[in-house]
Amino acid sequence: MRKSLVGVLAGVLLVLFGSGVAQAQKPTSQTTEYSPYERETIKRAIEATGLVIDPSPEGKIVERIDTLRLEVLEDRDPIPEEVLGVKTRKLLNTLHYTSRDFVIRREMLVKEGDPYVQVLVDETARNMRSRMPLQVSIVIIVPVKGSAPDRVALLVIAKDIWSLRLSFDMAVTPGGLENFLLVPQETNLFGWHHTAQTRFQYQPETLSFGVGYAIPRFGKSWIGASASVGIIINQRSGEPEGSTGGISVGQGLYSTRTEWAWGADASYGIGVSRRYVNARVATFDSRATPDVLDNIPNQYRTRSSSGSVGVTRSFGWGFKNNFSLTMNASTSDYETLGIPAGVNPDAQADFVNRFIPRGESRVFPRLSWATFTTNFLRTLDINTLALQEDYRLGHDISASIYPVSRALGSTRDLVGVSGKVGYALPLGDGLVGASVSTFAETCLDACDTVEKGSLSDASVGASFGAVTPRVGFGRFVMNMSFSNRYRNYLRARTFTGGDDRLRGYPSNYFFGKDTVFYNLEFRTSAVRLLSAAFGAVAFYDAGDAFNGTGFPNQFNALRAKQSLGFGVRALFPQVNRLVFRADLAFPLRRGPFPETGIPTQVDPVGFFFAFDQAFSP
């Protein structure tokens, strides 16, 4: 028996911490194809440089790295050469500072003199797409023939995104404009990829103003930093209502072979949280007072701050084991605001219990472990159009433990644990994946309604997503998930409706500690018009946010809502990697839904405009 236990333990240690073979395991990178737009980009680059593609570069010595940094507006883009005697394209390109050569070169994981390794070349391109979403739309690294049969050169093609930009996002509902975010910013200051931004946000009750600056890398180091501040003005009074601020600095795991990472951050926020439904502050009518219309405004004051400092040690290459230790501190406080005089105390207590979180202070260390593979699938037309997308494959397992103590200044003594297990597989040029996650916090002494040694907060959740191979002129994308907070001392809530998982219903219309969602879309392949890409979707949404009563009746309050609809998608690679979307949705049930606290039906149609897809697989 003892020998068998020793054998099992040795096997576990071998898998988790890696033998020399496991630590040196090379990841795999599966590539489907380039889009017509990307293939044209490669063809034009090869013709412009006079180079010749090397079809078998693996293992050859890299003798040279060339960069081809494409202007935002090329001659293939739909911009007239000249208007009223002004050379339009040249003038507009002059207003943009093209990414500097050293900024592109410093990202290379394969250096001159190294052997060509395809997975490292793929990782370089993948990292650039991930780290530079507001600076470049296309990143393609092409191996070209060198000066000898055993030599190869690299041609790095990067197309800049217009960096002096007026970024915006909006949520337009049947009730009007609910959210409008305007961010005038320079995302490639002097070609260094620094971002300097100002920020304006309109919501029906507030106007917010802010500034920020981000440096992704200082020189050739991998250290970056960012800072931001903002102020919130109440539109009715014209007075400040709150403010925000944050700062961070650190060096991440910038490649799959990076061994150490560290970071520190601090932030705070003061303001008012409001639940908007159809561009108005929702009012709550409690079922505790069925004969009275309570009309409690769904809003409350919030104050929070947090800070952390941590370090990560990473082992392995194709098979990773990461260990992190962080020290964290946070505090939060919430209180009612604007409850009308004369509201029944039972209705007020019901409102607090349903909507206002419980605040507390925490100071604690956290020890975390994660293991995963660095195998990737590179494909097209899932979350964007006509541009390469990267999805990690294989297992994804993580766990953490954190003790919270009054001795360090926390509100209560507890110990928390969390864990996640997931796996993803390629499915042709699509993929399929699933995950299960859980967390639990145990009070080490009595705290309010929770007995010593009992769970105060705990949840379990799972998700399943799939993307079919392209069939005909498109593919199906599906995601389903559930989350059950079976202990909820902190009164955490999820809101849904609007432009995400339940289109067709007003934004933030449904709420609860538990959720179930199912989303299915047919997304067409990209249709190219000049240098832009367009697509269409048809979708079915189902789900609910609700308050189950606990095992075995955790789903007894589930009342699934459903909607059908269609929409369009557009991508302009000169300005963004994210698609612009417009959706028209029709709810299959209009209510009223008493559990929302709103005693009226929803509109028969909903329409929403936003950037990025409504959901990911």
Beta strands, then each sheet from edge to edge (+ up, - down):
strand 1: 29-31
strand 2: 61-70
strand 3: 82-83
strand 4: 86-87
strand 5: 136-145
strand 6: 151-160
strand 7: 164-173
strand 8: 176-189
strand 9: 194-203
strand 10: 206-215
strand 11: 223-234
strand 12: 240-251
strand 13: 260-274
strand 14: 276-277
strand 15: 280-281
strand 16: 283-284
strand 17: 296-297
strand 18: 299-315
strand 19: 319-336
strand 20: 361-373
strand 21: 376-379
strand 22: 389-392
strand 23: 394-404
strand 24: 414-427
strand 25: 430-443
strand 26: 455-467
strand 27: 474-488
strand 28: 494-496
strand 29: 510-512
strand 30: 514-524
strand 31: 527-529
strand 32: 532-546
strand 33: 561-571
strand 34: 580-587
strand 35: 606-611
sheet 1: 1+ 21+ 22-
sheet 2: 2+ 6+ 5-
sheet 3: 3+ 4-
sheet 4: 7+ 8- 9+ 10- 11+ 12- 13+ 18- 19+ 20- 23+ 24- 25+ 26- 27+ 30- 32+ 31-
sheet 5: 7+ 8- 9+ 10- 11+ 12- 13+ 18- 19+ 20- 23+ 24- 25+ 26- 27+ 30- 32+ 33- 34+ 35-
sheet 6: 14+ 15-
sheet 7: 16+ 17-
sheet 8: 28+ 29-
end
